[in-house]
């Protein structure tokens, strides 16, 4: 897997990269002082990570994929020198990243950029992203005061940490200790807490007790879970589900039992017990066919006396 090295003095090439669709995420590995003095608009500072790139194991440990955008999205690597930019880009390309570009950003080059593409100071941006379906429907979630959140099959914690940053008390459930450890690490980098619970989500007796104000279930289909949602979500609470659906374009690595049939997701949330706030059978941004739903459990009042403590 290769990458695109942008010439250090080629302003048109950099502008073309920044004007692409979607706009690349920018990883700036220059020192913190250099970053604060000036950087590309929207860049995220991860100083010194090019020093890890000569060893795949060190790079994986110091810059795990959970800290980066999904692999199918573009990423621009910025360093002080061509050598450092190439070293980091090569290390990331070896992990299977596509749409990868690299540039050496000198002070002179930065000064030549249009003002709208330059920033100064520090920021708390991240390169990682929450599940798009969850983020797109943030406004449909109940307030954190209603009660805690359960993330079923939380993996490395993008959804759980994103919700914790918004004031929710989150418990993430996954059967893989390594995934839960990474979720805890991601939470630590953001200064929030996520409770980790090691369990098989297919086992009803292994799940932490609820009910819950929000239950999130992304790309972890278990039909028994769908059938039990009304027992997990409190009155006025919300279920957020997004997973693969049966359609052309789905890779063979997603087995039939993990593919929703047409209309199956909507049928799992009957109107007698749920108000469907959003529903779609479409495609995720990586091109995989997917279905999603946001449904509010009937009964109870948001902010009322059914809030969970």
N, C-alpha and C positions, 0 to 999 in steps of 0.2 A: 504494500500500500504506500503510495507516494504522497507528496504534498506540494503546494505551490509556494516557492520562495519568491517573495516580491523584492525587486531590486531596491536597495536602500535609498536611492535618489529618484525613484520613479513615482512621482506624485500621482500621475494618472492611474497607474496600476493600483495603488493603494485606494484611491477614491473609487475606482471601479469595484474593488473588493468590498469596501464599506457600503456601497450603494446597492449591493446585491440583494436578492430576495430569497430567503429571509436574511435580515441583517445579521452578520456574524457576531457571535459572542467573542469578546476580546480578553485573552489571558495575558496579563502584563507581568513578566517575571523579573523586571528590573527592580533595583533596590527601592525600599519604601520611600526614601528621601527623593529619589529621582521621580518616582510615581507622583508624589505630592507636588513636586515642582511643575509637573505637566504630563498629561497622558491623553490617549484617545478617549473621546466621549463614550461613556458606557463601559469602560474597561474595568476589570477586576484585578486587584493586586495580589499576586501569589509569589512573593520575592524568592529568588534563588532556586526555583524548582528545576531549572536546567541542570543544576549540579547533580540531580538524581538520575538524569536521563541516560547516563552511560550504563546503568545496571537496571534491567527490567524489574527485578524484584524490589529494588529500592524505590523505583518510580511508582510501582503499584502500591507500595506501602505508604509513601509520602504524598502521592497524588492519586488516590483511588478514583475510579470512574464515577462514583457517586458524587464527587465534587464538581464534575464537569457536565456540560450539556449532553443530551442524548447523542449517540454517535452519528446519527443521520443528519444532524444539524451542523452548519458550518462553524468553525472555530478559527480565530486568528490569534497566533502566538506572537507576542512582542518581546524583544530582548534588546540589550544594549548593543550587541554585536551580531553579525551574520552567523558566526560560529555557534553562539549560544542559542540563537533562534533555530538554526538547523538541528542542533543536538536535541532540543526539546521536541521539535516537530517530528523528527525521526522516531524518537521514543514513543510519542503518542500515535504516530502512524503505524508502528509495529503492533499496537494494541487493536488495530482494526478501525481506526477513525477515518471517516471519509470527509471530503470538503474541508480540508485542513490547509491553512496558509500560514506563512511566517514572514516577519519583517524585522529588520534592525531599525530601531527608532532613535535617531540622533536628535539632539536639541535643535539643530538647524532644520532638519526635516519636519519636526513637530511645529516649529515656528512658521513654516510655509503652508501648513494646513489651514483651511477656512476656520474661522473662529468657532463656528457651530460644531466642529469636529474635535475641539480641544477643551480640556477641563484641567482644573488644578485642585489640589487638596486630596483628602482621603474620602473614602465612602465605605458603606457596608453592603455593597452589592454581592451577589453570588452568581456563579456560573451555573450551578445546578438549578433545576426547575421542578416544581410540583407536577403531578399529573394534570394534563391540560384540561380534562373534563372537570376536575375538582376546582381548579383555579377559575375557569370560565363561569362557574355557577356559585362563586363565593357568596354572592348576594342572596342566595336562597337558603343559606345555612341559618339555623337559629343562633341567637347570641350565646357566647360562652357561659353566661350565667345559668342557662337552662340545665347544663350538666356536662359530664365528660364525654370524650370521643373514643370510639373503638375502631382501630385500623386493622382489618382482618387480612392477613397475608401481607404485612407491611413491608417486607423486603428490607432494603437498606434505608428506608425511613423518609423518603422525600415528602410524601403526603403528611406523615405524622409530624415532622419537624416544621413544615409550612404551617400546619394548623396550630402547633404550639407557639409559633411566632405571632399568631393572631389572638393569643390569649386563651386558647382551649387547653384543657387538661386531657392529655392523650395517652392511651395505652395502645401499644403496637404488639400484635400477635403474629408470630412466625415460627415455623418449626426448625429453622436453621439458626443455630447460635451465632454463626459468623455474620449473618445478615443483621441480627439484633445488635451485635457489637458495633457494626458499622453505623446503624441508626443512632446508637448512643454517641458515637464519635461525631457524626454529623450534627446532632443536637448540641454537643459540647462546643463545636465551633461557632454556633449561633447563640450561645448563652441561654439555651432553654433546656427544659427537662422533658423527656419522654419515658414513660414507664415501659419496660420491655417484659413481655410475657411469652415464654417459650412453650408452644403448644401446637398441636395439629388442629387446624380450624375445622376439619371434618368431624372432630370429636366434640359433640355438644357439651359433654361434661368437663372438657378441658378449658373451655372459654371462661374468662373472668366474668363475675356476675355483673349484671346490669340492672335495670335497662339503661340505655345510653341515649344521649341527646343527638349524637351523630354516629352513624356506622358507615365506614368507608370500606369498599371492597373493589380493588382495582386489579384487573388481570389475574384474578385468582378465583376461577369459577368452581363452585361446589354447589350443586343444586339443592343439597340439604340445607346449606346456609340460606339460600334464597327463601326456602320454605319456612325458615325460622326467623326471618327478619322482623316479623311483627311482634315476636317475643323479645327481641333484642333492643328495639327502638322504643323510647318512651313516647307518650302522647305529646304531639307537637314537635317531636324530634324528626330527624331527616335521615334517610338512607341514600348514599351516593355509590352507585355501582357503575363500573365501566369494564367491559371485558370483550374477548374475541367473539365474533359471530361467524356462522357458517356462510361463506361467500367465496367466489373466485378471488385469488390473490393471497389467501392465508397459507402460510408455510406449513409444511408437513410436520414440523416439530410441535405444533399445537394439535394435540390429539382430539378425536371426535368428542370425547366426553368433556372437553374444555371449550367447546364451541357452542354458542347459543344458537338455537333454531330461530327462524323468522318469527317475530312476535312473542317469543318465549319470555323475554325480560319484562315486557309490559304486563304479560299475563301473571307474572309472579307478584304483582302489586295491585290487587283487585280494588276497585273503587269503594267497596264496602268498608275497607280498612285504610286506604291510602288516597291521598291527593297527589296525583302525578304533576310535578312542577316543571319537569323537562324530560324529554325522551327523544332518542335519536338512534337510528340504525344507519351508520355511515362508515367513516374511515378515520383512524387515528393519523396524526401527522407523519408517522413513519410509513404510511400506506397500508397498514393492516386493517382489514374489515373489523369493525367493532360496534357494539351497541352500548348505550349509556342511559341511565335514568337517575333522576333526583326525585324522590318521593317523600312526602310528609305524612307521618303516622297520624291518623285521625284520633281525636280525643285529647284532652288536656289543653292548656293555654301556654303559649310561649311567655316565659317570665312569670307564670302563675305558680300555684302551690304544688305543682308536680315537679318542680325543679329538683334535680338529684344532687345530693351532697356527698 
